[in-house]
Amino acid sequence: MLAEQTPSRPSFQVATHMHAEGMNARPATAVTLVIGLLLGALFNLLWSHFPPLAALGLWPLGLGVACVGCVLGQLRRGVAPAWGLAIAGQALGLLGLGLLFLAQLLG
């Protein structure tokens, strides 16, 4: 009897998550880009002795780490994650590691 009277909470949470994804998509992307650029600058400061091609590879690596970190933060908060951002982060990380590898082979 009591189960019939209480509304189902999961359906309300799903609707809230879908609404929150649409509202938080732009700020999350902007925050990710800012954090990614700051990470790229930090990586370049920490490893300033790298050759230019390797230093160039640190920027997409920093952006990739920030993209994946943003998606993990969205999962932690309970907001529907932007999976496209996670895939872009993985691609950027792969590009950055590829440039680091190429710089190691050429240098």
C-alpha positions in Angstrom: 0.0 0.0 0.0 2.8 2.4 0.9 4.7 1.5 -2.3 1.7 2.7 -4.4 1.6 6.1 -2.8 5.3 7.1 -3.0 6.5 8.4 -6.3 9.4 6.8 -8.0 12.6 8.8 -7.3 14.8 7.4 -10.2 12.6 9.0 -12.9 12.8 12.4 -11.2 16.6 12.1 -10.9 17.0 11.1 -14.6 14.9 14.1 -15.6 17.1 16.3 -13.4 20.3 14.9 -14.9 19.1 15.4 -18.4 18.2 19.0 -17.6 21.5 19.6 -15.8 23.5 18.3 -18.8 22.0 20.9 -21.1 22.6 23.7 -18.7 26.1 22.8 -17.6 27.5 21.8 -21.0 29.0 25.2 -21.9 30.4 26.1 -18.6 32.0 22.7 -18.2 33.6 23.0 -21.6 34.9 26.4 -20.8 36.3 25.3 -17.5 37.9 22.3 -19.2 39.6 24.5 -21.7 41.0 26.9 -19.1 42.2 24.0 -16.9 43.7 22.3 -19.9 45.6 25.4 -21.0 46.8 25.9 -17.4 48.0 22.3 -17.3 49.8 22.6 -20.6 51.5 25.7 -19.3 52.4 23.9 -16.1 53.8 20.9 -18.0 55.9 23.3 -20.2 57.2 25.0 -17.0 58.1 21.8 -15.3 59.8 20.2 -18.3 61.2 23.3 -20.1 64.3 21.4 -21.2 62.3 19.3 -23.7 62.9 19.9 -27.5 60.3 22.0 -29.3 58.3 19.1 -30.7 58.0 17.5 -27.2 57.1 20.9 -25.7 54.4 21.1 -28.3 53.1 17.7 -27.3 52.6 18.8 -23.7 49.8 21.2 -24.6 47.4 18.6 -26.1 48.4 16.3 -23.2 47.3 18.9 -20.7 44.0 19.5 -22.5 43.4 15.7 -22.7 43.9 15.3 -19.0 41.6 18.2 -18.3 38.8 16.8 -20.6 38.9 13.4 -19.0 39.1 15.0 -15.5 36.1 17.1 -16.2 34.0 14.0 -17.2 35.1 12.2 -14.1 34.1 15.3 -12.1 30.7 15.2 -13.7 30.3 11.5 -12.8 31.3 12.3 -9.3 28.7 15.1 -8.9 26.0 12.9 -10.4 25.5 15.0 -13.5 25.1 13.2 -16.8 28.6 13.2 -18.3 29.5 14.6 -21.7 31.0 11.5 -23.3 32.1 13.4 -26.3 34.4 15.4 -24.1 35.9 12.2 -22.7 36.6 10.9 -26.2 38.1 14.2 -27.3 40.3 14.1 -24.2 41.5 10.6 -25.0 42.3 11.7 -28.6 44.1 14.8 -27.4 46.1 12.7 -24.9 47.0 10.3 -27.6 48.1 13.1 -29.9 50.3 14.6 -27.1 51.9 11.2 -26.3 52.4 10.6 -30.0 54.3 13.9 -30.3 56.4 13.1 -27.2 57.2 9.7 -28.7 58.1 11.3 -32.1 60.3 13.9 -30.4 62.1 11.1 -28.6 62.7 9.2 -31.9 63.9 12.2 -33.8 66.0 13.6 -30.9 
